[in-house]
Amino acid sequence: FPDGMEPVADYVRAKGLTFGLYTCAGKYTCVGGLPGSKDHWEQDAAVFAEWGVDWVKMDWCYTDGMDARESYKKMSDALNKTGRPIHLNTCEWGEHEPWKWGPEVAQSFRATGDHVGRWWSTKVVIKNRTTAVPPELGGSPYAWNDMDFLQTGNYMQAAPVGGNLHANMTPTEYKTEFSMWA
């Protein structure tokens, strides 16, 4: 990006979309082993604000000895300190019951494990979301339990995930997935 990230963010928003980036709360990112945000909360938040980022997904890899609630709170505070409204999505796969503390820290939080474009995966995510999260903690304005990315319509065009699994759901299965995520 020879002109920097800000023109990219402006271009995305000009299309009526929001501009989001991925990072990780740990020392490294989950995929690629790139530097994560651990101990660089304010520095990373300032750069995200400077670039015009609207949405940050923060994963939870390479976090040995870290506390999810405390770590995500550090990034939340750092983002708020920038003065730019930036949506924070935390992703620790529901392992630390984020539906109990997430609304104090982020606007959305993963309540389930990773989702791939297979019917069995869709059923597991729906089951985990509906059995692990009590209905009264199922979501509220600015506090949503995230069930991971939709796979609707990916078919074979999506990159394989989880051991080279290509998406293979039927149109009816995709409709069911889309309905449950809505």
PyRosetta script that sets phi, psi and omega in degrees:
from pyrosetta import init, pose_from_sequence

init()
pose = pose_from_sequence("FPDGMEPVADYVRAKGLTFGLYTCAGKYTCVGGLPGSKDHWEQDAAVFAEWGVDWVKMDWCYTDGMDARESYKKMSDALNKTGRPIHLNTCEWGEHEPWKWGPEVAQSFRATGDHVGRWWSTKVVIKNRTTAVPPELGGSPYAWNDMDFLQTGNYMQAAPVGGNLHANMTPTEYKTEFSMWA")
pose.set_psi(1, 86.3)
pose.set_omega(1, -172.6)
pose.set_phi(2, -61.4)
pose.set_psi(2, -25.8)
pose.set_omega(2, 178.9)
pose.set_phi(3, -99.4)
pose.set_psi(3, 9.3)
pose.set_omega(3, 179.9)
pose.set_phi(4, 90.5)
pose.set_psi(4, 179.3)
pose.set_omega(4, -176.0)
pose.set_phi(5, -83.8)
pose.set_psi(5, -26.9)
pose.set_omega(5, -177.1)
pose.set_phi(6, -58.3)
pose.set_psi(6, -44.1)
pose.set_omega(6, 176.2)
pose.set_phi(7, -63.2)
pose.set_psi(7, -30.8)
pose.set_omega(7, 176.7)
pose.set_phi(8, -65.3)
pose.set_psi(8, -46.4)
pose.set_omega(8, 178.6)
pose.set_phi(9, -61.7)
pose.set_psi(9, -42.2)
pose.set_omega(9, 178.5)
pose.set_phi(10, -61.8)
pose.set_psi(10, -42.5)
pose.set_omega(10, 179.1)
pose.set_phi(11, -61.2)
pose.set_psi(11, -45.8)
pose.set_omega(11, -179.4)
pose.set_phi(12, -61.7)
pose.set_psi(12, -46.4)
pose.set_omega(12, -179.8)
pose.set_phi(13, -66.2)
pose.set_psi(13, -32.9)
pose.set_omega(13, 177.3)
pose.set_phi(14, -62.7)
pose.set_psi(14, -22.4)
pose.set_omega(14, 177.2)
pose.set_phi(15, -87.4)
pose.set_psi(15, 3.4)
pose.set_omega(15, 179.9)
pose.set_phi(16, 83.9)
pose.set_psi(16, 15.8)
pose.set_omega(16, -179.0)
pose.set_phi(17, -109.7)
pose.set_psi(17, 170.0)
pose.set_omega(17, 172.6)
pose.set_phi(18, -104.2)
pose.set_psi(18, 153.9)
pose.set_omega(18, -176.3)
pose.set_phi(19, -104.9)
pose.set_psi(19, 117.5)
pose.set_omega(19, -178.4)
pose.set_phi(20, -121.9)
pose.set_psi(20, 153.7)
pose.set_omega(20, 177.0)
pose.set_phi(21, -129.8)
pose.set_psi(21, 160.6)
pose.set_omega(21, 179.8)
pose.set_phi(22, -110.7)
pose.set_psi(22, 138.1)
pose.set_omega(22, 170.2)
pose.set_phi(23, -146.4)
pose.set_psi(23, -174.6)
pose.set_omega(23, -178.8)
pose.set_phi(24, -138.2)
pose.set_psi(24, 145.0)
pose.set_omega(24, -179.9)
pose.set_phi(25, -72.3)
pose.set_psi(25, -20.8)
pose.set_omega(25, -177.0)
pose.set_phi(26, -86.1)
pose.set_psi(26, -168.9)
pose.set_omega(26, -178.7)
pose.set_phi(27, -68.4)
pose.set_psi(27, -33.1)
pose.set_omega(27, -178.9)
pose.set_phi(28, -133.3)
pose.set_psi(28, 161.0)
pose.set_omega(28, 174.7)
pose.set_phi(29, -75.7)
pose.set_psi(29, 159.4)
pose.set_omega(29, -178.5)
pose.set_phi(30, -65.1)
pose.set_psi(30, -40.3)
pose.set_omega(30, -179.7)
pose.set_phi(31, -114.5)
pose.set_psi(31, 128.7)
pose.set_omega(31, 176.1)
pose.set_phi(32, 94.3)
pose.set_psi(32, -16.2)
pose.set_omega(32, 178.5)
pose.set_phi(33, 62.1)
pose.set_psi(33, 29.3)
pose.set_omega(33, 178.4)
pose.set_phi(34, -78.3)
pose.set_psi(34, 162.4)
pose.set_omega(34, -178.6)
pose.set_phi(35, -59.3)
pose.set_psi(35, 134.7)
pose.set_omega(35, 174.7)
pose.set_phi(36, -92.6)
pose.set_psi(36, -173.7)
pose.set_omega(36, -176.0)
pose.set_phi(37, -92.8)
pose.set_psi(37, -1.9)
pose.set_omega(37, -177.5)
pose.set_phi(38, -50.8)
pose.set_psi(38, 125.9)
pose.set_omega(38, 178.5)
pose.set_phi(39, 64.6)
pose.set_psi(39, 13.4)
pose.set_omega(39, 176.1)
pose.set_phi(40, -129.3)
pose.set_psi(40, 30.4)
pose.set_omega(40, -172.9)
pose.set_phi(41, -55.2)
pose.set_psi(41, -56.6)
pose.set_omega(41, -175.3)
pose.set_phi(42, -67.7)
pose.set_psi(42, -38.8)
pose.set_omega(42, 178.9)
pose.set_phi(43, -62.1)
pose.set_psi(43, -48.0)
pose.set_omega(43, -179.5)
pose.set_phi(44, -66.5)
pose.set_psi(44, -43.0)
pose.set_omega(44, 179.6)
pose.set_phi(45, -60.6)
pose.set_psi(45, -40.8)
pose.set_omega(45, 179.3)
pose.set_phi(46, -63.4)
pose.set_psi(46, -40.7)
pose.set_omega(46, 178.6)
pose.set_phi(47, -66.6)
pose.set_psi(47, -43.0)
pose.set_omega(47, 178.7)
pose.set_phi(48, -59.6)
pose.set_psi(48, -43.2)
pose.set_omega(48, 179.0)
pose.set_phi(49, -65.0)
pose.set_psi(49, -42.1)
pose.set_omega(49, 179.0)
pose.set_phi(50, -60.9)
pose.set_psi(50, -37.8)
pose.set_omega(50, -179.5)
pose.set_phi(51, -76.7)
pose.set_psi(51, -12.1)
pose.set_omega(51, -178.9)
pose.set_phi(52, 83.5)
pose.set_psi(52, 27.9)
pose.set_omega(52, -179.9)
pose.set_phi(53, -68.4)
pose.set_psi(53, 137.9)
pose.set_omega(53, 178.6)
pose.set_phi(54, -101.3)
pose.set_psi(54, -24.5)
pose.set_omega(54, -169.1)
pose.set_phi(55, -147.5)
pose.set_psi(55, 130.9)
pose.set_omega(55, 178.1)
pose.set_phi(56, -123.4)
pose.set_psi(56, 123.7)
pose.set_omega(56, 170.1)
pose.set_phi(57, -97.8)
pose.set_psi(57, 123.6)
pose.set_omega(57, -179.7)
pose.set_phi(58, -115.7)
pose.set_psi(58, 112.2)
pose.set_omega(58, -178.9)
pose.set_phi(59, -78.6)
pose.set_psi(59, -176.1)
pose.set_omega(59, -172.2)
pose.set_phi(60, -137.4)
pose.set_psi(60, 51.5)
pose.set_omega(60, 177.6)
pose.set_phi(61, -106.8)
pose.set_psi(61, 157.3)
pose.set_omega(61, 179.5)
pose.set_phi(62, 53.9)
pose.set_psi(62, 50.0)
pose.set_omega(62, -175.0)
pose.set_phi(63, -118.9)
pose.set_psi(63, 25.1)
pose.set_omega(63, -178.6)
pose.set_phi(64, -51.1)
pose.set_psi(64, 130.7)
pose.set_omega(64, 177.4)
pose.set_phi(65, 79.1)
pose.set_psi(65, -0.4)
pose.set_omega(65, -179.3)
pose.set_phi(66, -94.3)
pose.set_psi(66, 152.1)
pose.set_omega(66, 175.7)
pose.set_phi(67, -101.1)
pose.set_psi(67, 123.9)
pose.set_omega(67, -174.8)
pose.set_phi(68, -59.3)
pose.set_psi(68, -49.8)
pose.set_omega(68, -177.4)
pose.set_phi(69, -60.1)
pose.set_psi(69, -47.0)
pose.set_omega(69, -179.4)
pose.set_phi(70, -65.1)
pose.set_psi(70, -43.6)
pose.set_omega(70, -177.7)
pose.set_phi(71, -65.4)
pose.set_psi(71, -46.9)
pose.set_omega(71, 179.5)
pose.set_phi(72, -65.9)
pose.set_psi(72, -33.3)
pose.set_omega(72, 176.9)
pose.set_phi(73, -63.4)
pose.set_psi(73, -37.5)
pose.set_omega(73, 177.9)
pose.set_phi(74, -61.7)
pose.set_psi(74, -43.3)
pose.set_omega(74, 178.5)
pose.set_phi(75, -69.7)
pose.set_psi(75, -39.6)
pose.set_omega(75, 177.9)
pose.set_phi(76, -58.2)
pose.set_psi(76, -47.6)
pose.set_omega(76, 178.9)
pose.set_phi(77, -62.3)
pose.set_psi(77, -41.3)
pose.set_omega(77, 179.9)
pose.set_phi(78, -64.9)
pose.set_psi(78, -42.1)
pose.set_omega(78, 177.8)
pose.set_phi(79, -64.0)
pose.set_psi(79, -44.5)
pose.set_omega(79, 179.3)
pose.set_phi(80, -62.7)
pose.set_psi(80, -34.9)
pose.set_omega(80, -179.6)
pose.set_phi(81, -63.3)
pose.set_psi(81, -25.7)
pose.set_omega(81, -178.8)
pose.set_phi(82, -69.2)
pose.set_psi(82, -23.0)
pose.set_omega(82, -176.9)
pose.set_phi(83, 85.3)
pose.set_psi(83, -8.7)
pose.set_omega(83, 178.1)
pose.set_phi(84, -94.0)
pose.set_psi(84, 131.5)
pose.set_omega(84, 175.8)
pose.set_phi(85, -69.8)
pose.set_psi(85, 114.6)
pose.set_omega(85, 179.8)
pose.set_phi(86, -129.3)
pose.set_psi(86, 123.3)
pose.set_omega(86, 178.2)
pose.set_phi(87, -72.6)
pose.set_psi(87, 128.6)
pose.set_omega(87, 176.6)
pose.set_phi(88, -107.3)
pose.set_psi(88, 125.1)
pose.set_omega(88, 175.2)
pose.set_phi(89, -114.1)
pose.set_psi(89, 116.4)
pose.set_omega(89, 178.9)
pose.set_phi(90, -93.4)
pose.set_psi(90, 149.5)
pose.set_omega(90, -175.8)
pose.set_phi(91, -141.3)
pose.set_psi(91, 87.1)
pose.set_omega(91, 173.0)
pose.set_phi(92, -118.2)
pose.set_psi(92, 23.6)
pose.set_omega(92, 170.7)
pose.set_phi(93, 63.0)
pose.set_psi(93, 19.6)
pose.set_omega(93, 179.1)
pose.set_phi(94, 79.1)
pose.set_psi(94, 5.4)
pose.set_omega(94, -175.7)
pose.set_phi(95, -68.2)
pose.set_psi(95, -22.9)
pose.set_omega(95, -177.0)
pose.set_phi(96, -116.3)
pose.set_psi(96, 26.8)
pose.set_omega(96, 178.5)
pose.set_phi(97, 47.8)
pose.set_psi(97, 60.0)
pose.set_omega(97, -176.5)
pose.set_phi(98, -65.1)
pose.set_psi(98, -18.6)
pose.set_omega(98, 177.9)
pose.set_phi(99, -64.0)
pose.set_psi(99, -18.7)
pose.set_omega(99, 178.3)
pose.set_phi(100, -84.4)
pose.set_psi(100, -33.6)
pose.set_omega(100, -176.0)
pose.set_phi(101, -122.5)
pose.set_psi(101, -12.3)
pose.set_omega(101, -177.1)
pose.set_phi(102, -55.6)
pose.set_psi(102, -43.1)
pose.set_omega(102, -178.4)
pose.set_phi(103, -59.0)
pose.set_psi(103, -23.4)
pose.set_omega(103, 178.2)
pose.set_phi(104, -79.8)
pose.set_psi(104, -14.7)
pose.set_omega(104, -169.6)
pose.set_phi(105, -118.6)
pose.set_psi(105, -39.8)
pose.set_omega(105, -170.9)
pose.set_phi(106, -140.2)
pose.set_psi(106, 167.7)
pose.set_omega(106, 177.6)
pose.set_phi(107, -87.7)
pose.set_psi(107, -23.2)
pose.set_omega(107, 174.7)
pose.set_phi(108, -150.7)
pose.set_psi(108, 154.0)
pose.set_omega(108, -174.0)
pose.set_phi(109, -151.8)
pose.set_psi(109, 135.9)
pose.set_omega(109, -179.3)
pose.set_phi(110, -66.5)
pose.set_psi(110, 130.3)
pose.set_omega(110, 179.3)
pose.set_phi(111, -107.6)
pose.set_psi(111, -1.4)
pose.set_omega(111, -174.1)
pose.set_phi(112, -141.4)
pose.set_psi(112, 171.9)
pose.set_omega(112, 173.8)
pose.set_phi(113, -73.0)
pose.set_psi(113, -177.8)
pose.set_omega(113, -179.9)
pose.set_phi(114, -64.2)
pose.set_psi(114, 147.8)
pose.set_omega(114, -179.7)
pose.set_phi(115, -115.3)
pose.set_psi(115, 131.6)
pose.set_omega(115, 175.1)
pose.set_phi(116, -116.4)
pose.set_psi(116, 163.8)
pose.set_omega(116, -175.2)
pose.set_phi(117, -78.2)
pose.set_psi(117, 50.1)
pose.set_omega(117, 176.7)
pose.set_phi(118, -123.4)
pose.set_psi(118, 145.7)
pose.set_omega(118, -177.0)
pose.set_phi(119, -60.4)
pose.set_psi(119, -40.5)
pose.set_omega(119, 179.3)
pose.set_phi(120, -60.3)
pose.set_psi(120, -37.5)
pose.set_omega(120, 179.5)
pose.set_phi(121, -66.8)
pose.set_psi(121, -42.5)
pose.set_omega(121, 178.4)
pose.set_phi(122, -59.3)
pose.set_psi(122, -44.8)
pose.set_omega(122, 179.7)
pose.set_phi(123, -63.9)
pose.set_psi(123, -39.9)
pose.set_omega(123, 179.2)
pose.set_phi(124, -64.5)
pose.set_psi(124, -45.1)
pose.set_omega(124, -179.6)
pose.set_phi(125, -63.4)
pose.set_psi(125, -44.6)
pose.set_omega(125, 178.8)
pose.set_phi(126, -61.8)
pose.set_psi(126, -45.3)
pose.set_omega(126, 179.9)
pose.set_phi(127, -62.0)
pose.set_psi(127, -48.0)
pose.set_omega(127, -178.3)
pose.set_phi(128, -62.9)
pose.set_psi(128, -39.9)
pose.set_omega(128, -179.2)
pose.set_phi(129, -67.4)
pose.set_psi(129, -38.5)
pose.set_omega(129, -175.8)
pose.set_phi(130, -86.3)
pose.set_psi(130, -16.7)
pose.set_omega(130, 179.0)
pose.set_phi(131, -102.8)
pose.set_psi(131, -32.5)
pose.set_omega(131, -177.1)
pose.set_phi(132, -81.4)
pose.set_psi(132, -37.5)
pose.set_omega(132, -174.3)
pose.set_phi(133, -94.4)
pose.set_psi(133, 118.4)
pose.set_omega(133, 177.6)
pose.set_phi(134, -60.5)
pose.set_psi(134, 142.5)
pose.set_omega(134, -177.4)
pose.set_phi(135, -52.4)
pose.set_psi(135, -38.3)
pose.set_omega(135, -177.9)
pose.set_phi(136, -69.6)
pose.set_psi(136, -13.4)
pose.set_omega(136, 177.9)
pose.set_phi(137, -111.5)
pose.set_psi(137, 17.4)
pose.set_omega(137, -174.8)
pose.set_phi(138, -73.6)
pose.set_psi(138, -9.6)
pose.set_omega(138, 178.3)
pose.set_phi(139, 143.5)
pose.set_psi(139, 154.6)
pose.set_omega(139, 177.9)
pose.set_phi(140, -156.3)
pose.set_psi(140, 170.7)
pose.set_omega(140, 178.5)
pose.set_phi(141, -54.1)
pose.set_psi(141, 131.2)
pose.set_omega(141, -179.7)
pose.set_phi(142, 65.8)
pose.set_psi(142, 22.0)
pose.set_omega(142, 178.2)
pose.set_phi(143, -155.2)
pose.set_psi(143, 89.1)
pose.set_omega(143, -173.4)
pose.set_phi(144, -117.8)
pose.set_psi(144, 137.9)
pose.set_omega(144, 172.5)
pose.set_phi(145, -80.5)
pose.set_psi(145, 116.3)
pose.set_omega(145, -175.6)
pose.set_phi(146, -89.9)
pose.set_psi(146, 130.5)
pose.set_omega(146, 179.5)
pose.set_phi(147, -100.8)
pose.set_psi(147, 22.4)
pose.set_omega(147, 179.8)
pose.set_phi(148, 80.4)
pose.set_psi(148, 175.3)
pose.set_omega(148, -173.0)
pose.set_phi(149, -66.8)
pose.set_psi(149, 142.8)
pose.set_omega(149, 172.1)
pose.set_phi(150, -66.2)
pose.set_psi(150, 142.6)
pose.set_omega(150, 175.2)
pose.set_phi(151, -107.1)
pose.set_psi(151, 1.7)
pose.set_omega(151, -174.3)
pose.set_phi(152, -50.6)
pose.set_psi(152, 123.3)
pose.set_omega(152, 175.0)
pose.set_phi(153, 82.3)
pose.set_psi(153, 3.2)
pose.set_omega(153, -178.4)
pose.set_phi(154, -70.4)
pose.set_psi(154, -35.7)
pose.set_omega(154, -177.1)
pose.set_phi(155, 44.1)
pose.set_psi(155, -134.1)
pose.set_omega(155, -176.6)
pose.set_phi(156, -88.3)
pose.set_psi(156, -1.9)
pose.set_omega(156, -176.4)
pose.set_phi(157, -80.0)
pose.set_psi(157, -18.2)
pose.set_omega(157, -178.9)
pose.set_phi(158, -76.8)
pose.set_psi(158, 150.8)
pose.set_omega(158, 176.4)
pose.set_phi(159, -62.5)
pose.set_psi(159, 140.8)
pose.set_omega(159, 178.9)
pose.set_phi(160, -67.2)
pose.set_psi(160, 144.0)
pose.set_omega(160, 178.9)
pose.set_phi(161, -132.6)
pose.set_psi(161, 167.6)
pose.set_omega(161, 172.9)
pose.set_phi(162, 52.0)
pose.set_psi(162, 53.9)
pose.set_omega(162, 178.5)
pose.set_phi(163, 85.6)
pose.set_psi(163, 39.5)
pose.set_omega(163, 177.2)
pose.set_phi(164, 66.5)
pose.set_psi(164, 33.3)
pose.set_omega(164, 178.3)
pose.set_phi(165, -86.9)
pose.set_psi(165, 118.6)
pose.set_omega(165, 172.8)
pose.set_phi(166, -86.9)
pose.set_psi(166, 149.7)
pose.set_omega(166, 175.1)
pose.set_phi(167, -62.6)
pose.set_psi(167, 138.6)
pose.set_omega(167, -179.5)
pose.set_phi(168, -146.9)
pose.set_psi(168, 25.8)
pose.set_omega(168, -178.3)
pose.set_phi(169, -73.8)
pose.set_psi(169, 155.2)
pose.set_omega(169, 177.3)
pose.set_phi(170, -81.3)
pose.set_psi(170, 165.2)
pose.set_omega(170, 176.1)
pose.set_phi(171, -55.5)
pose.set_psi(171, -39.1)
pose.set_omega(171, 178.9)
pose.set_phi(172, -66.1)
pose.set_psi(172, -40.2)
pose.set_omega(172, 178.1)
pose.set_phi(173, -65.9)
pose.set_psi(173, -40.0)
pose.set_omega(173, 176.5)
pose.set_phi(174, -62.6)
pose.set_psi(174, -40.2)
pose.set_omega(174, 178.6)
pose.set_phi(175, -63.5)
pose.set_psi(175, -40.6)
pose.set_omega(175, 177.7)
pose.set_phi(176, -63.9)
pose.set_psi(176, -44.3)
pose.set_omega(176, 178.4)
pose.set_phi(177, -58.6)
pose.set_psi(177, -50.4)
pose.set_omega(177, -177.7)
pose.set_phi(178, -59.7)
pose.set_psi(178, -40.8)
pose.set_omega(178, 179.9)
pose.set_phi(179, -63.6)
pose.set_psi(179, -43.2)
pose.set_omega(179, -178.8)
pose.set_phi(180, -68.9)
pose.set_psi(180, -35.5)
pose.set_omega(180, 179.6)
pose.set_phi(181, -72.9)
pose.set_psi(181, -25.7)
pose.set_omega(181, 178.9)
pose.set_phi(182, -74.1)
pose.dump_pdb("model.pdb")
